[in-house]
Amino acid sequence: MIQFYSPDIESTGVLPETESGHCCRVLRMKEGDTVYVTDGKGHRFECSILDAHPKHTALEILTMEEIKPWWGFQLELCVAPAKNADRMEWLVEKAVEIGVDKITLMKCQRSERKTLRTDRLEKIAISAMNQSLKTNRTVIEGPVDFKNIVTDGFSGFKCLGYCDDTYPLRSFANEYHGGNLRILIGPEGDFTPEEVAMSVENGYMPVTFGGSRLRLETAALYAAVAAHVIGDPKA
């Protein structure tokens, strides 16, 4: 199965230009071929190509199926962008393939990179959604100040990866037992003591992700995988 993304497929019946180009120029699909399209809102449409145009491929919708995320809980990664943008792009691609609902770029006191091209990350996320045959588009948000994240009243298990022994560190694998989850991953220089104190005051638990010191993108991906294994009964 090859899946395309068109957020307005029901109202327009057309693939966006980028998706049309991939469909017609790269895959060389033609009139009468069957394609599958998601709107990124939990629906997959089986369609027939009416006009294989490289900029606006017209489709006829044949069937529609509603597909909910199989993990059954809200999974959010809040990550301070790495200095190397390529590492963040890799993280977004792999996290979406594994399955996360939201990725928030987080501004911390020790962040070496304050901005990142979210439009590029969104394109990577859409491509990963199609490749992994998901129908819910991962939300990419940010950058958002650390304080605004930890004080927004998120309901669920809240934790942050931390390397210092100022606070008793617990194993994420032992403490998380399923349900909605938000994970904070700090910058290369880790969170400041003030940031950790603020997060603890707002109900976040400092945790470790095993015995190794991990790069931030590795820690984020490890946490996402562990969350699925623990929280998803079908994993």
Buried (B, 14 or more C-beta within 10 A) or exposed (E): EBBBBBBEBBEEBBBBEBBBBBBBEEBEBEEEBEBBBBBBEBBBBBBBBBEBBBEBBBBEEEEBEEEEBEBEBBBBBBBBBBEBBEBBBBBBBBBBBBBBBBBBBBBBEEBEBEEBEBEBBBBBBBBBBBEBBBBBBBBBBBBBEBBEBBEEEBEBBBBBBBBEEEBEBBEBBEEBEBBBBBBBBBBBEBBBEEBBEBBBEBBBBBBBBEEEEBBBBBBBBBBBBBBBEBBBEEE
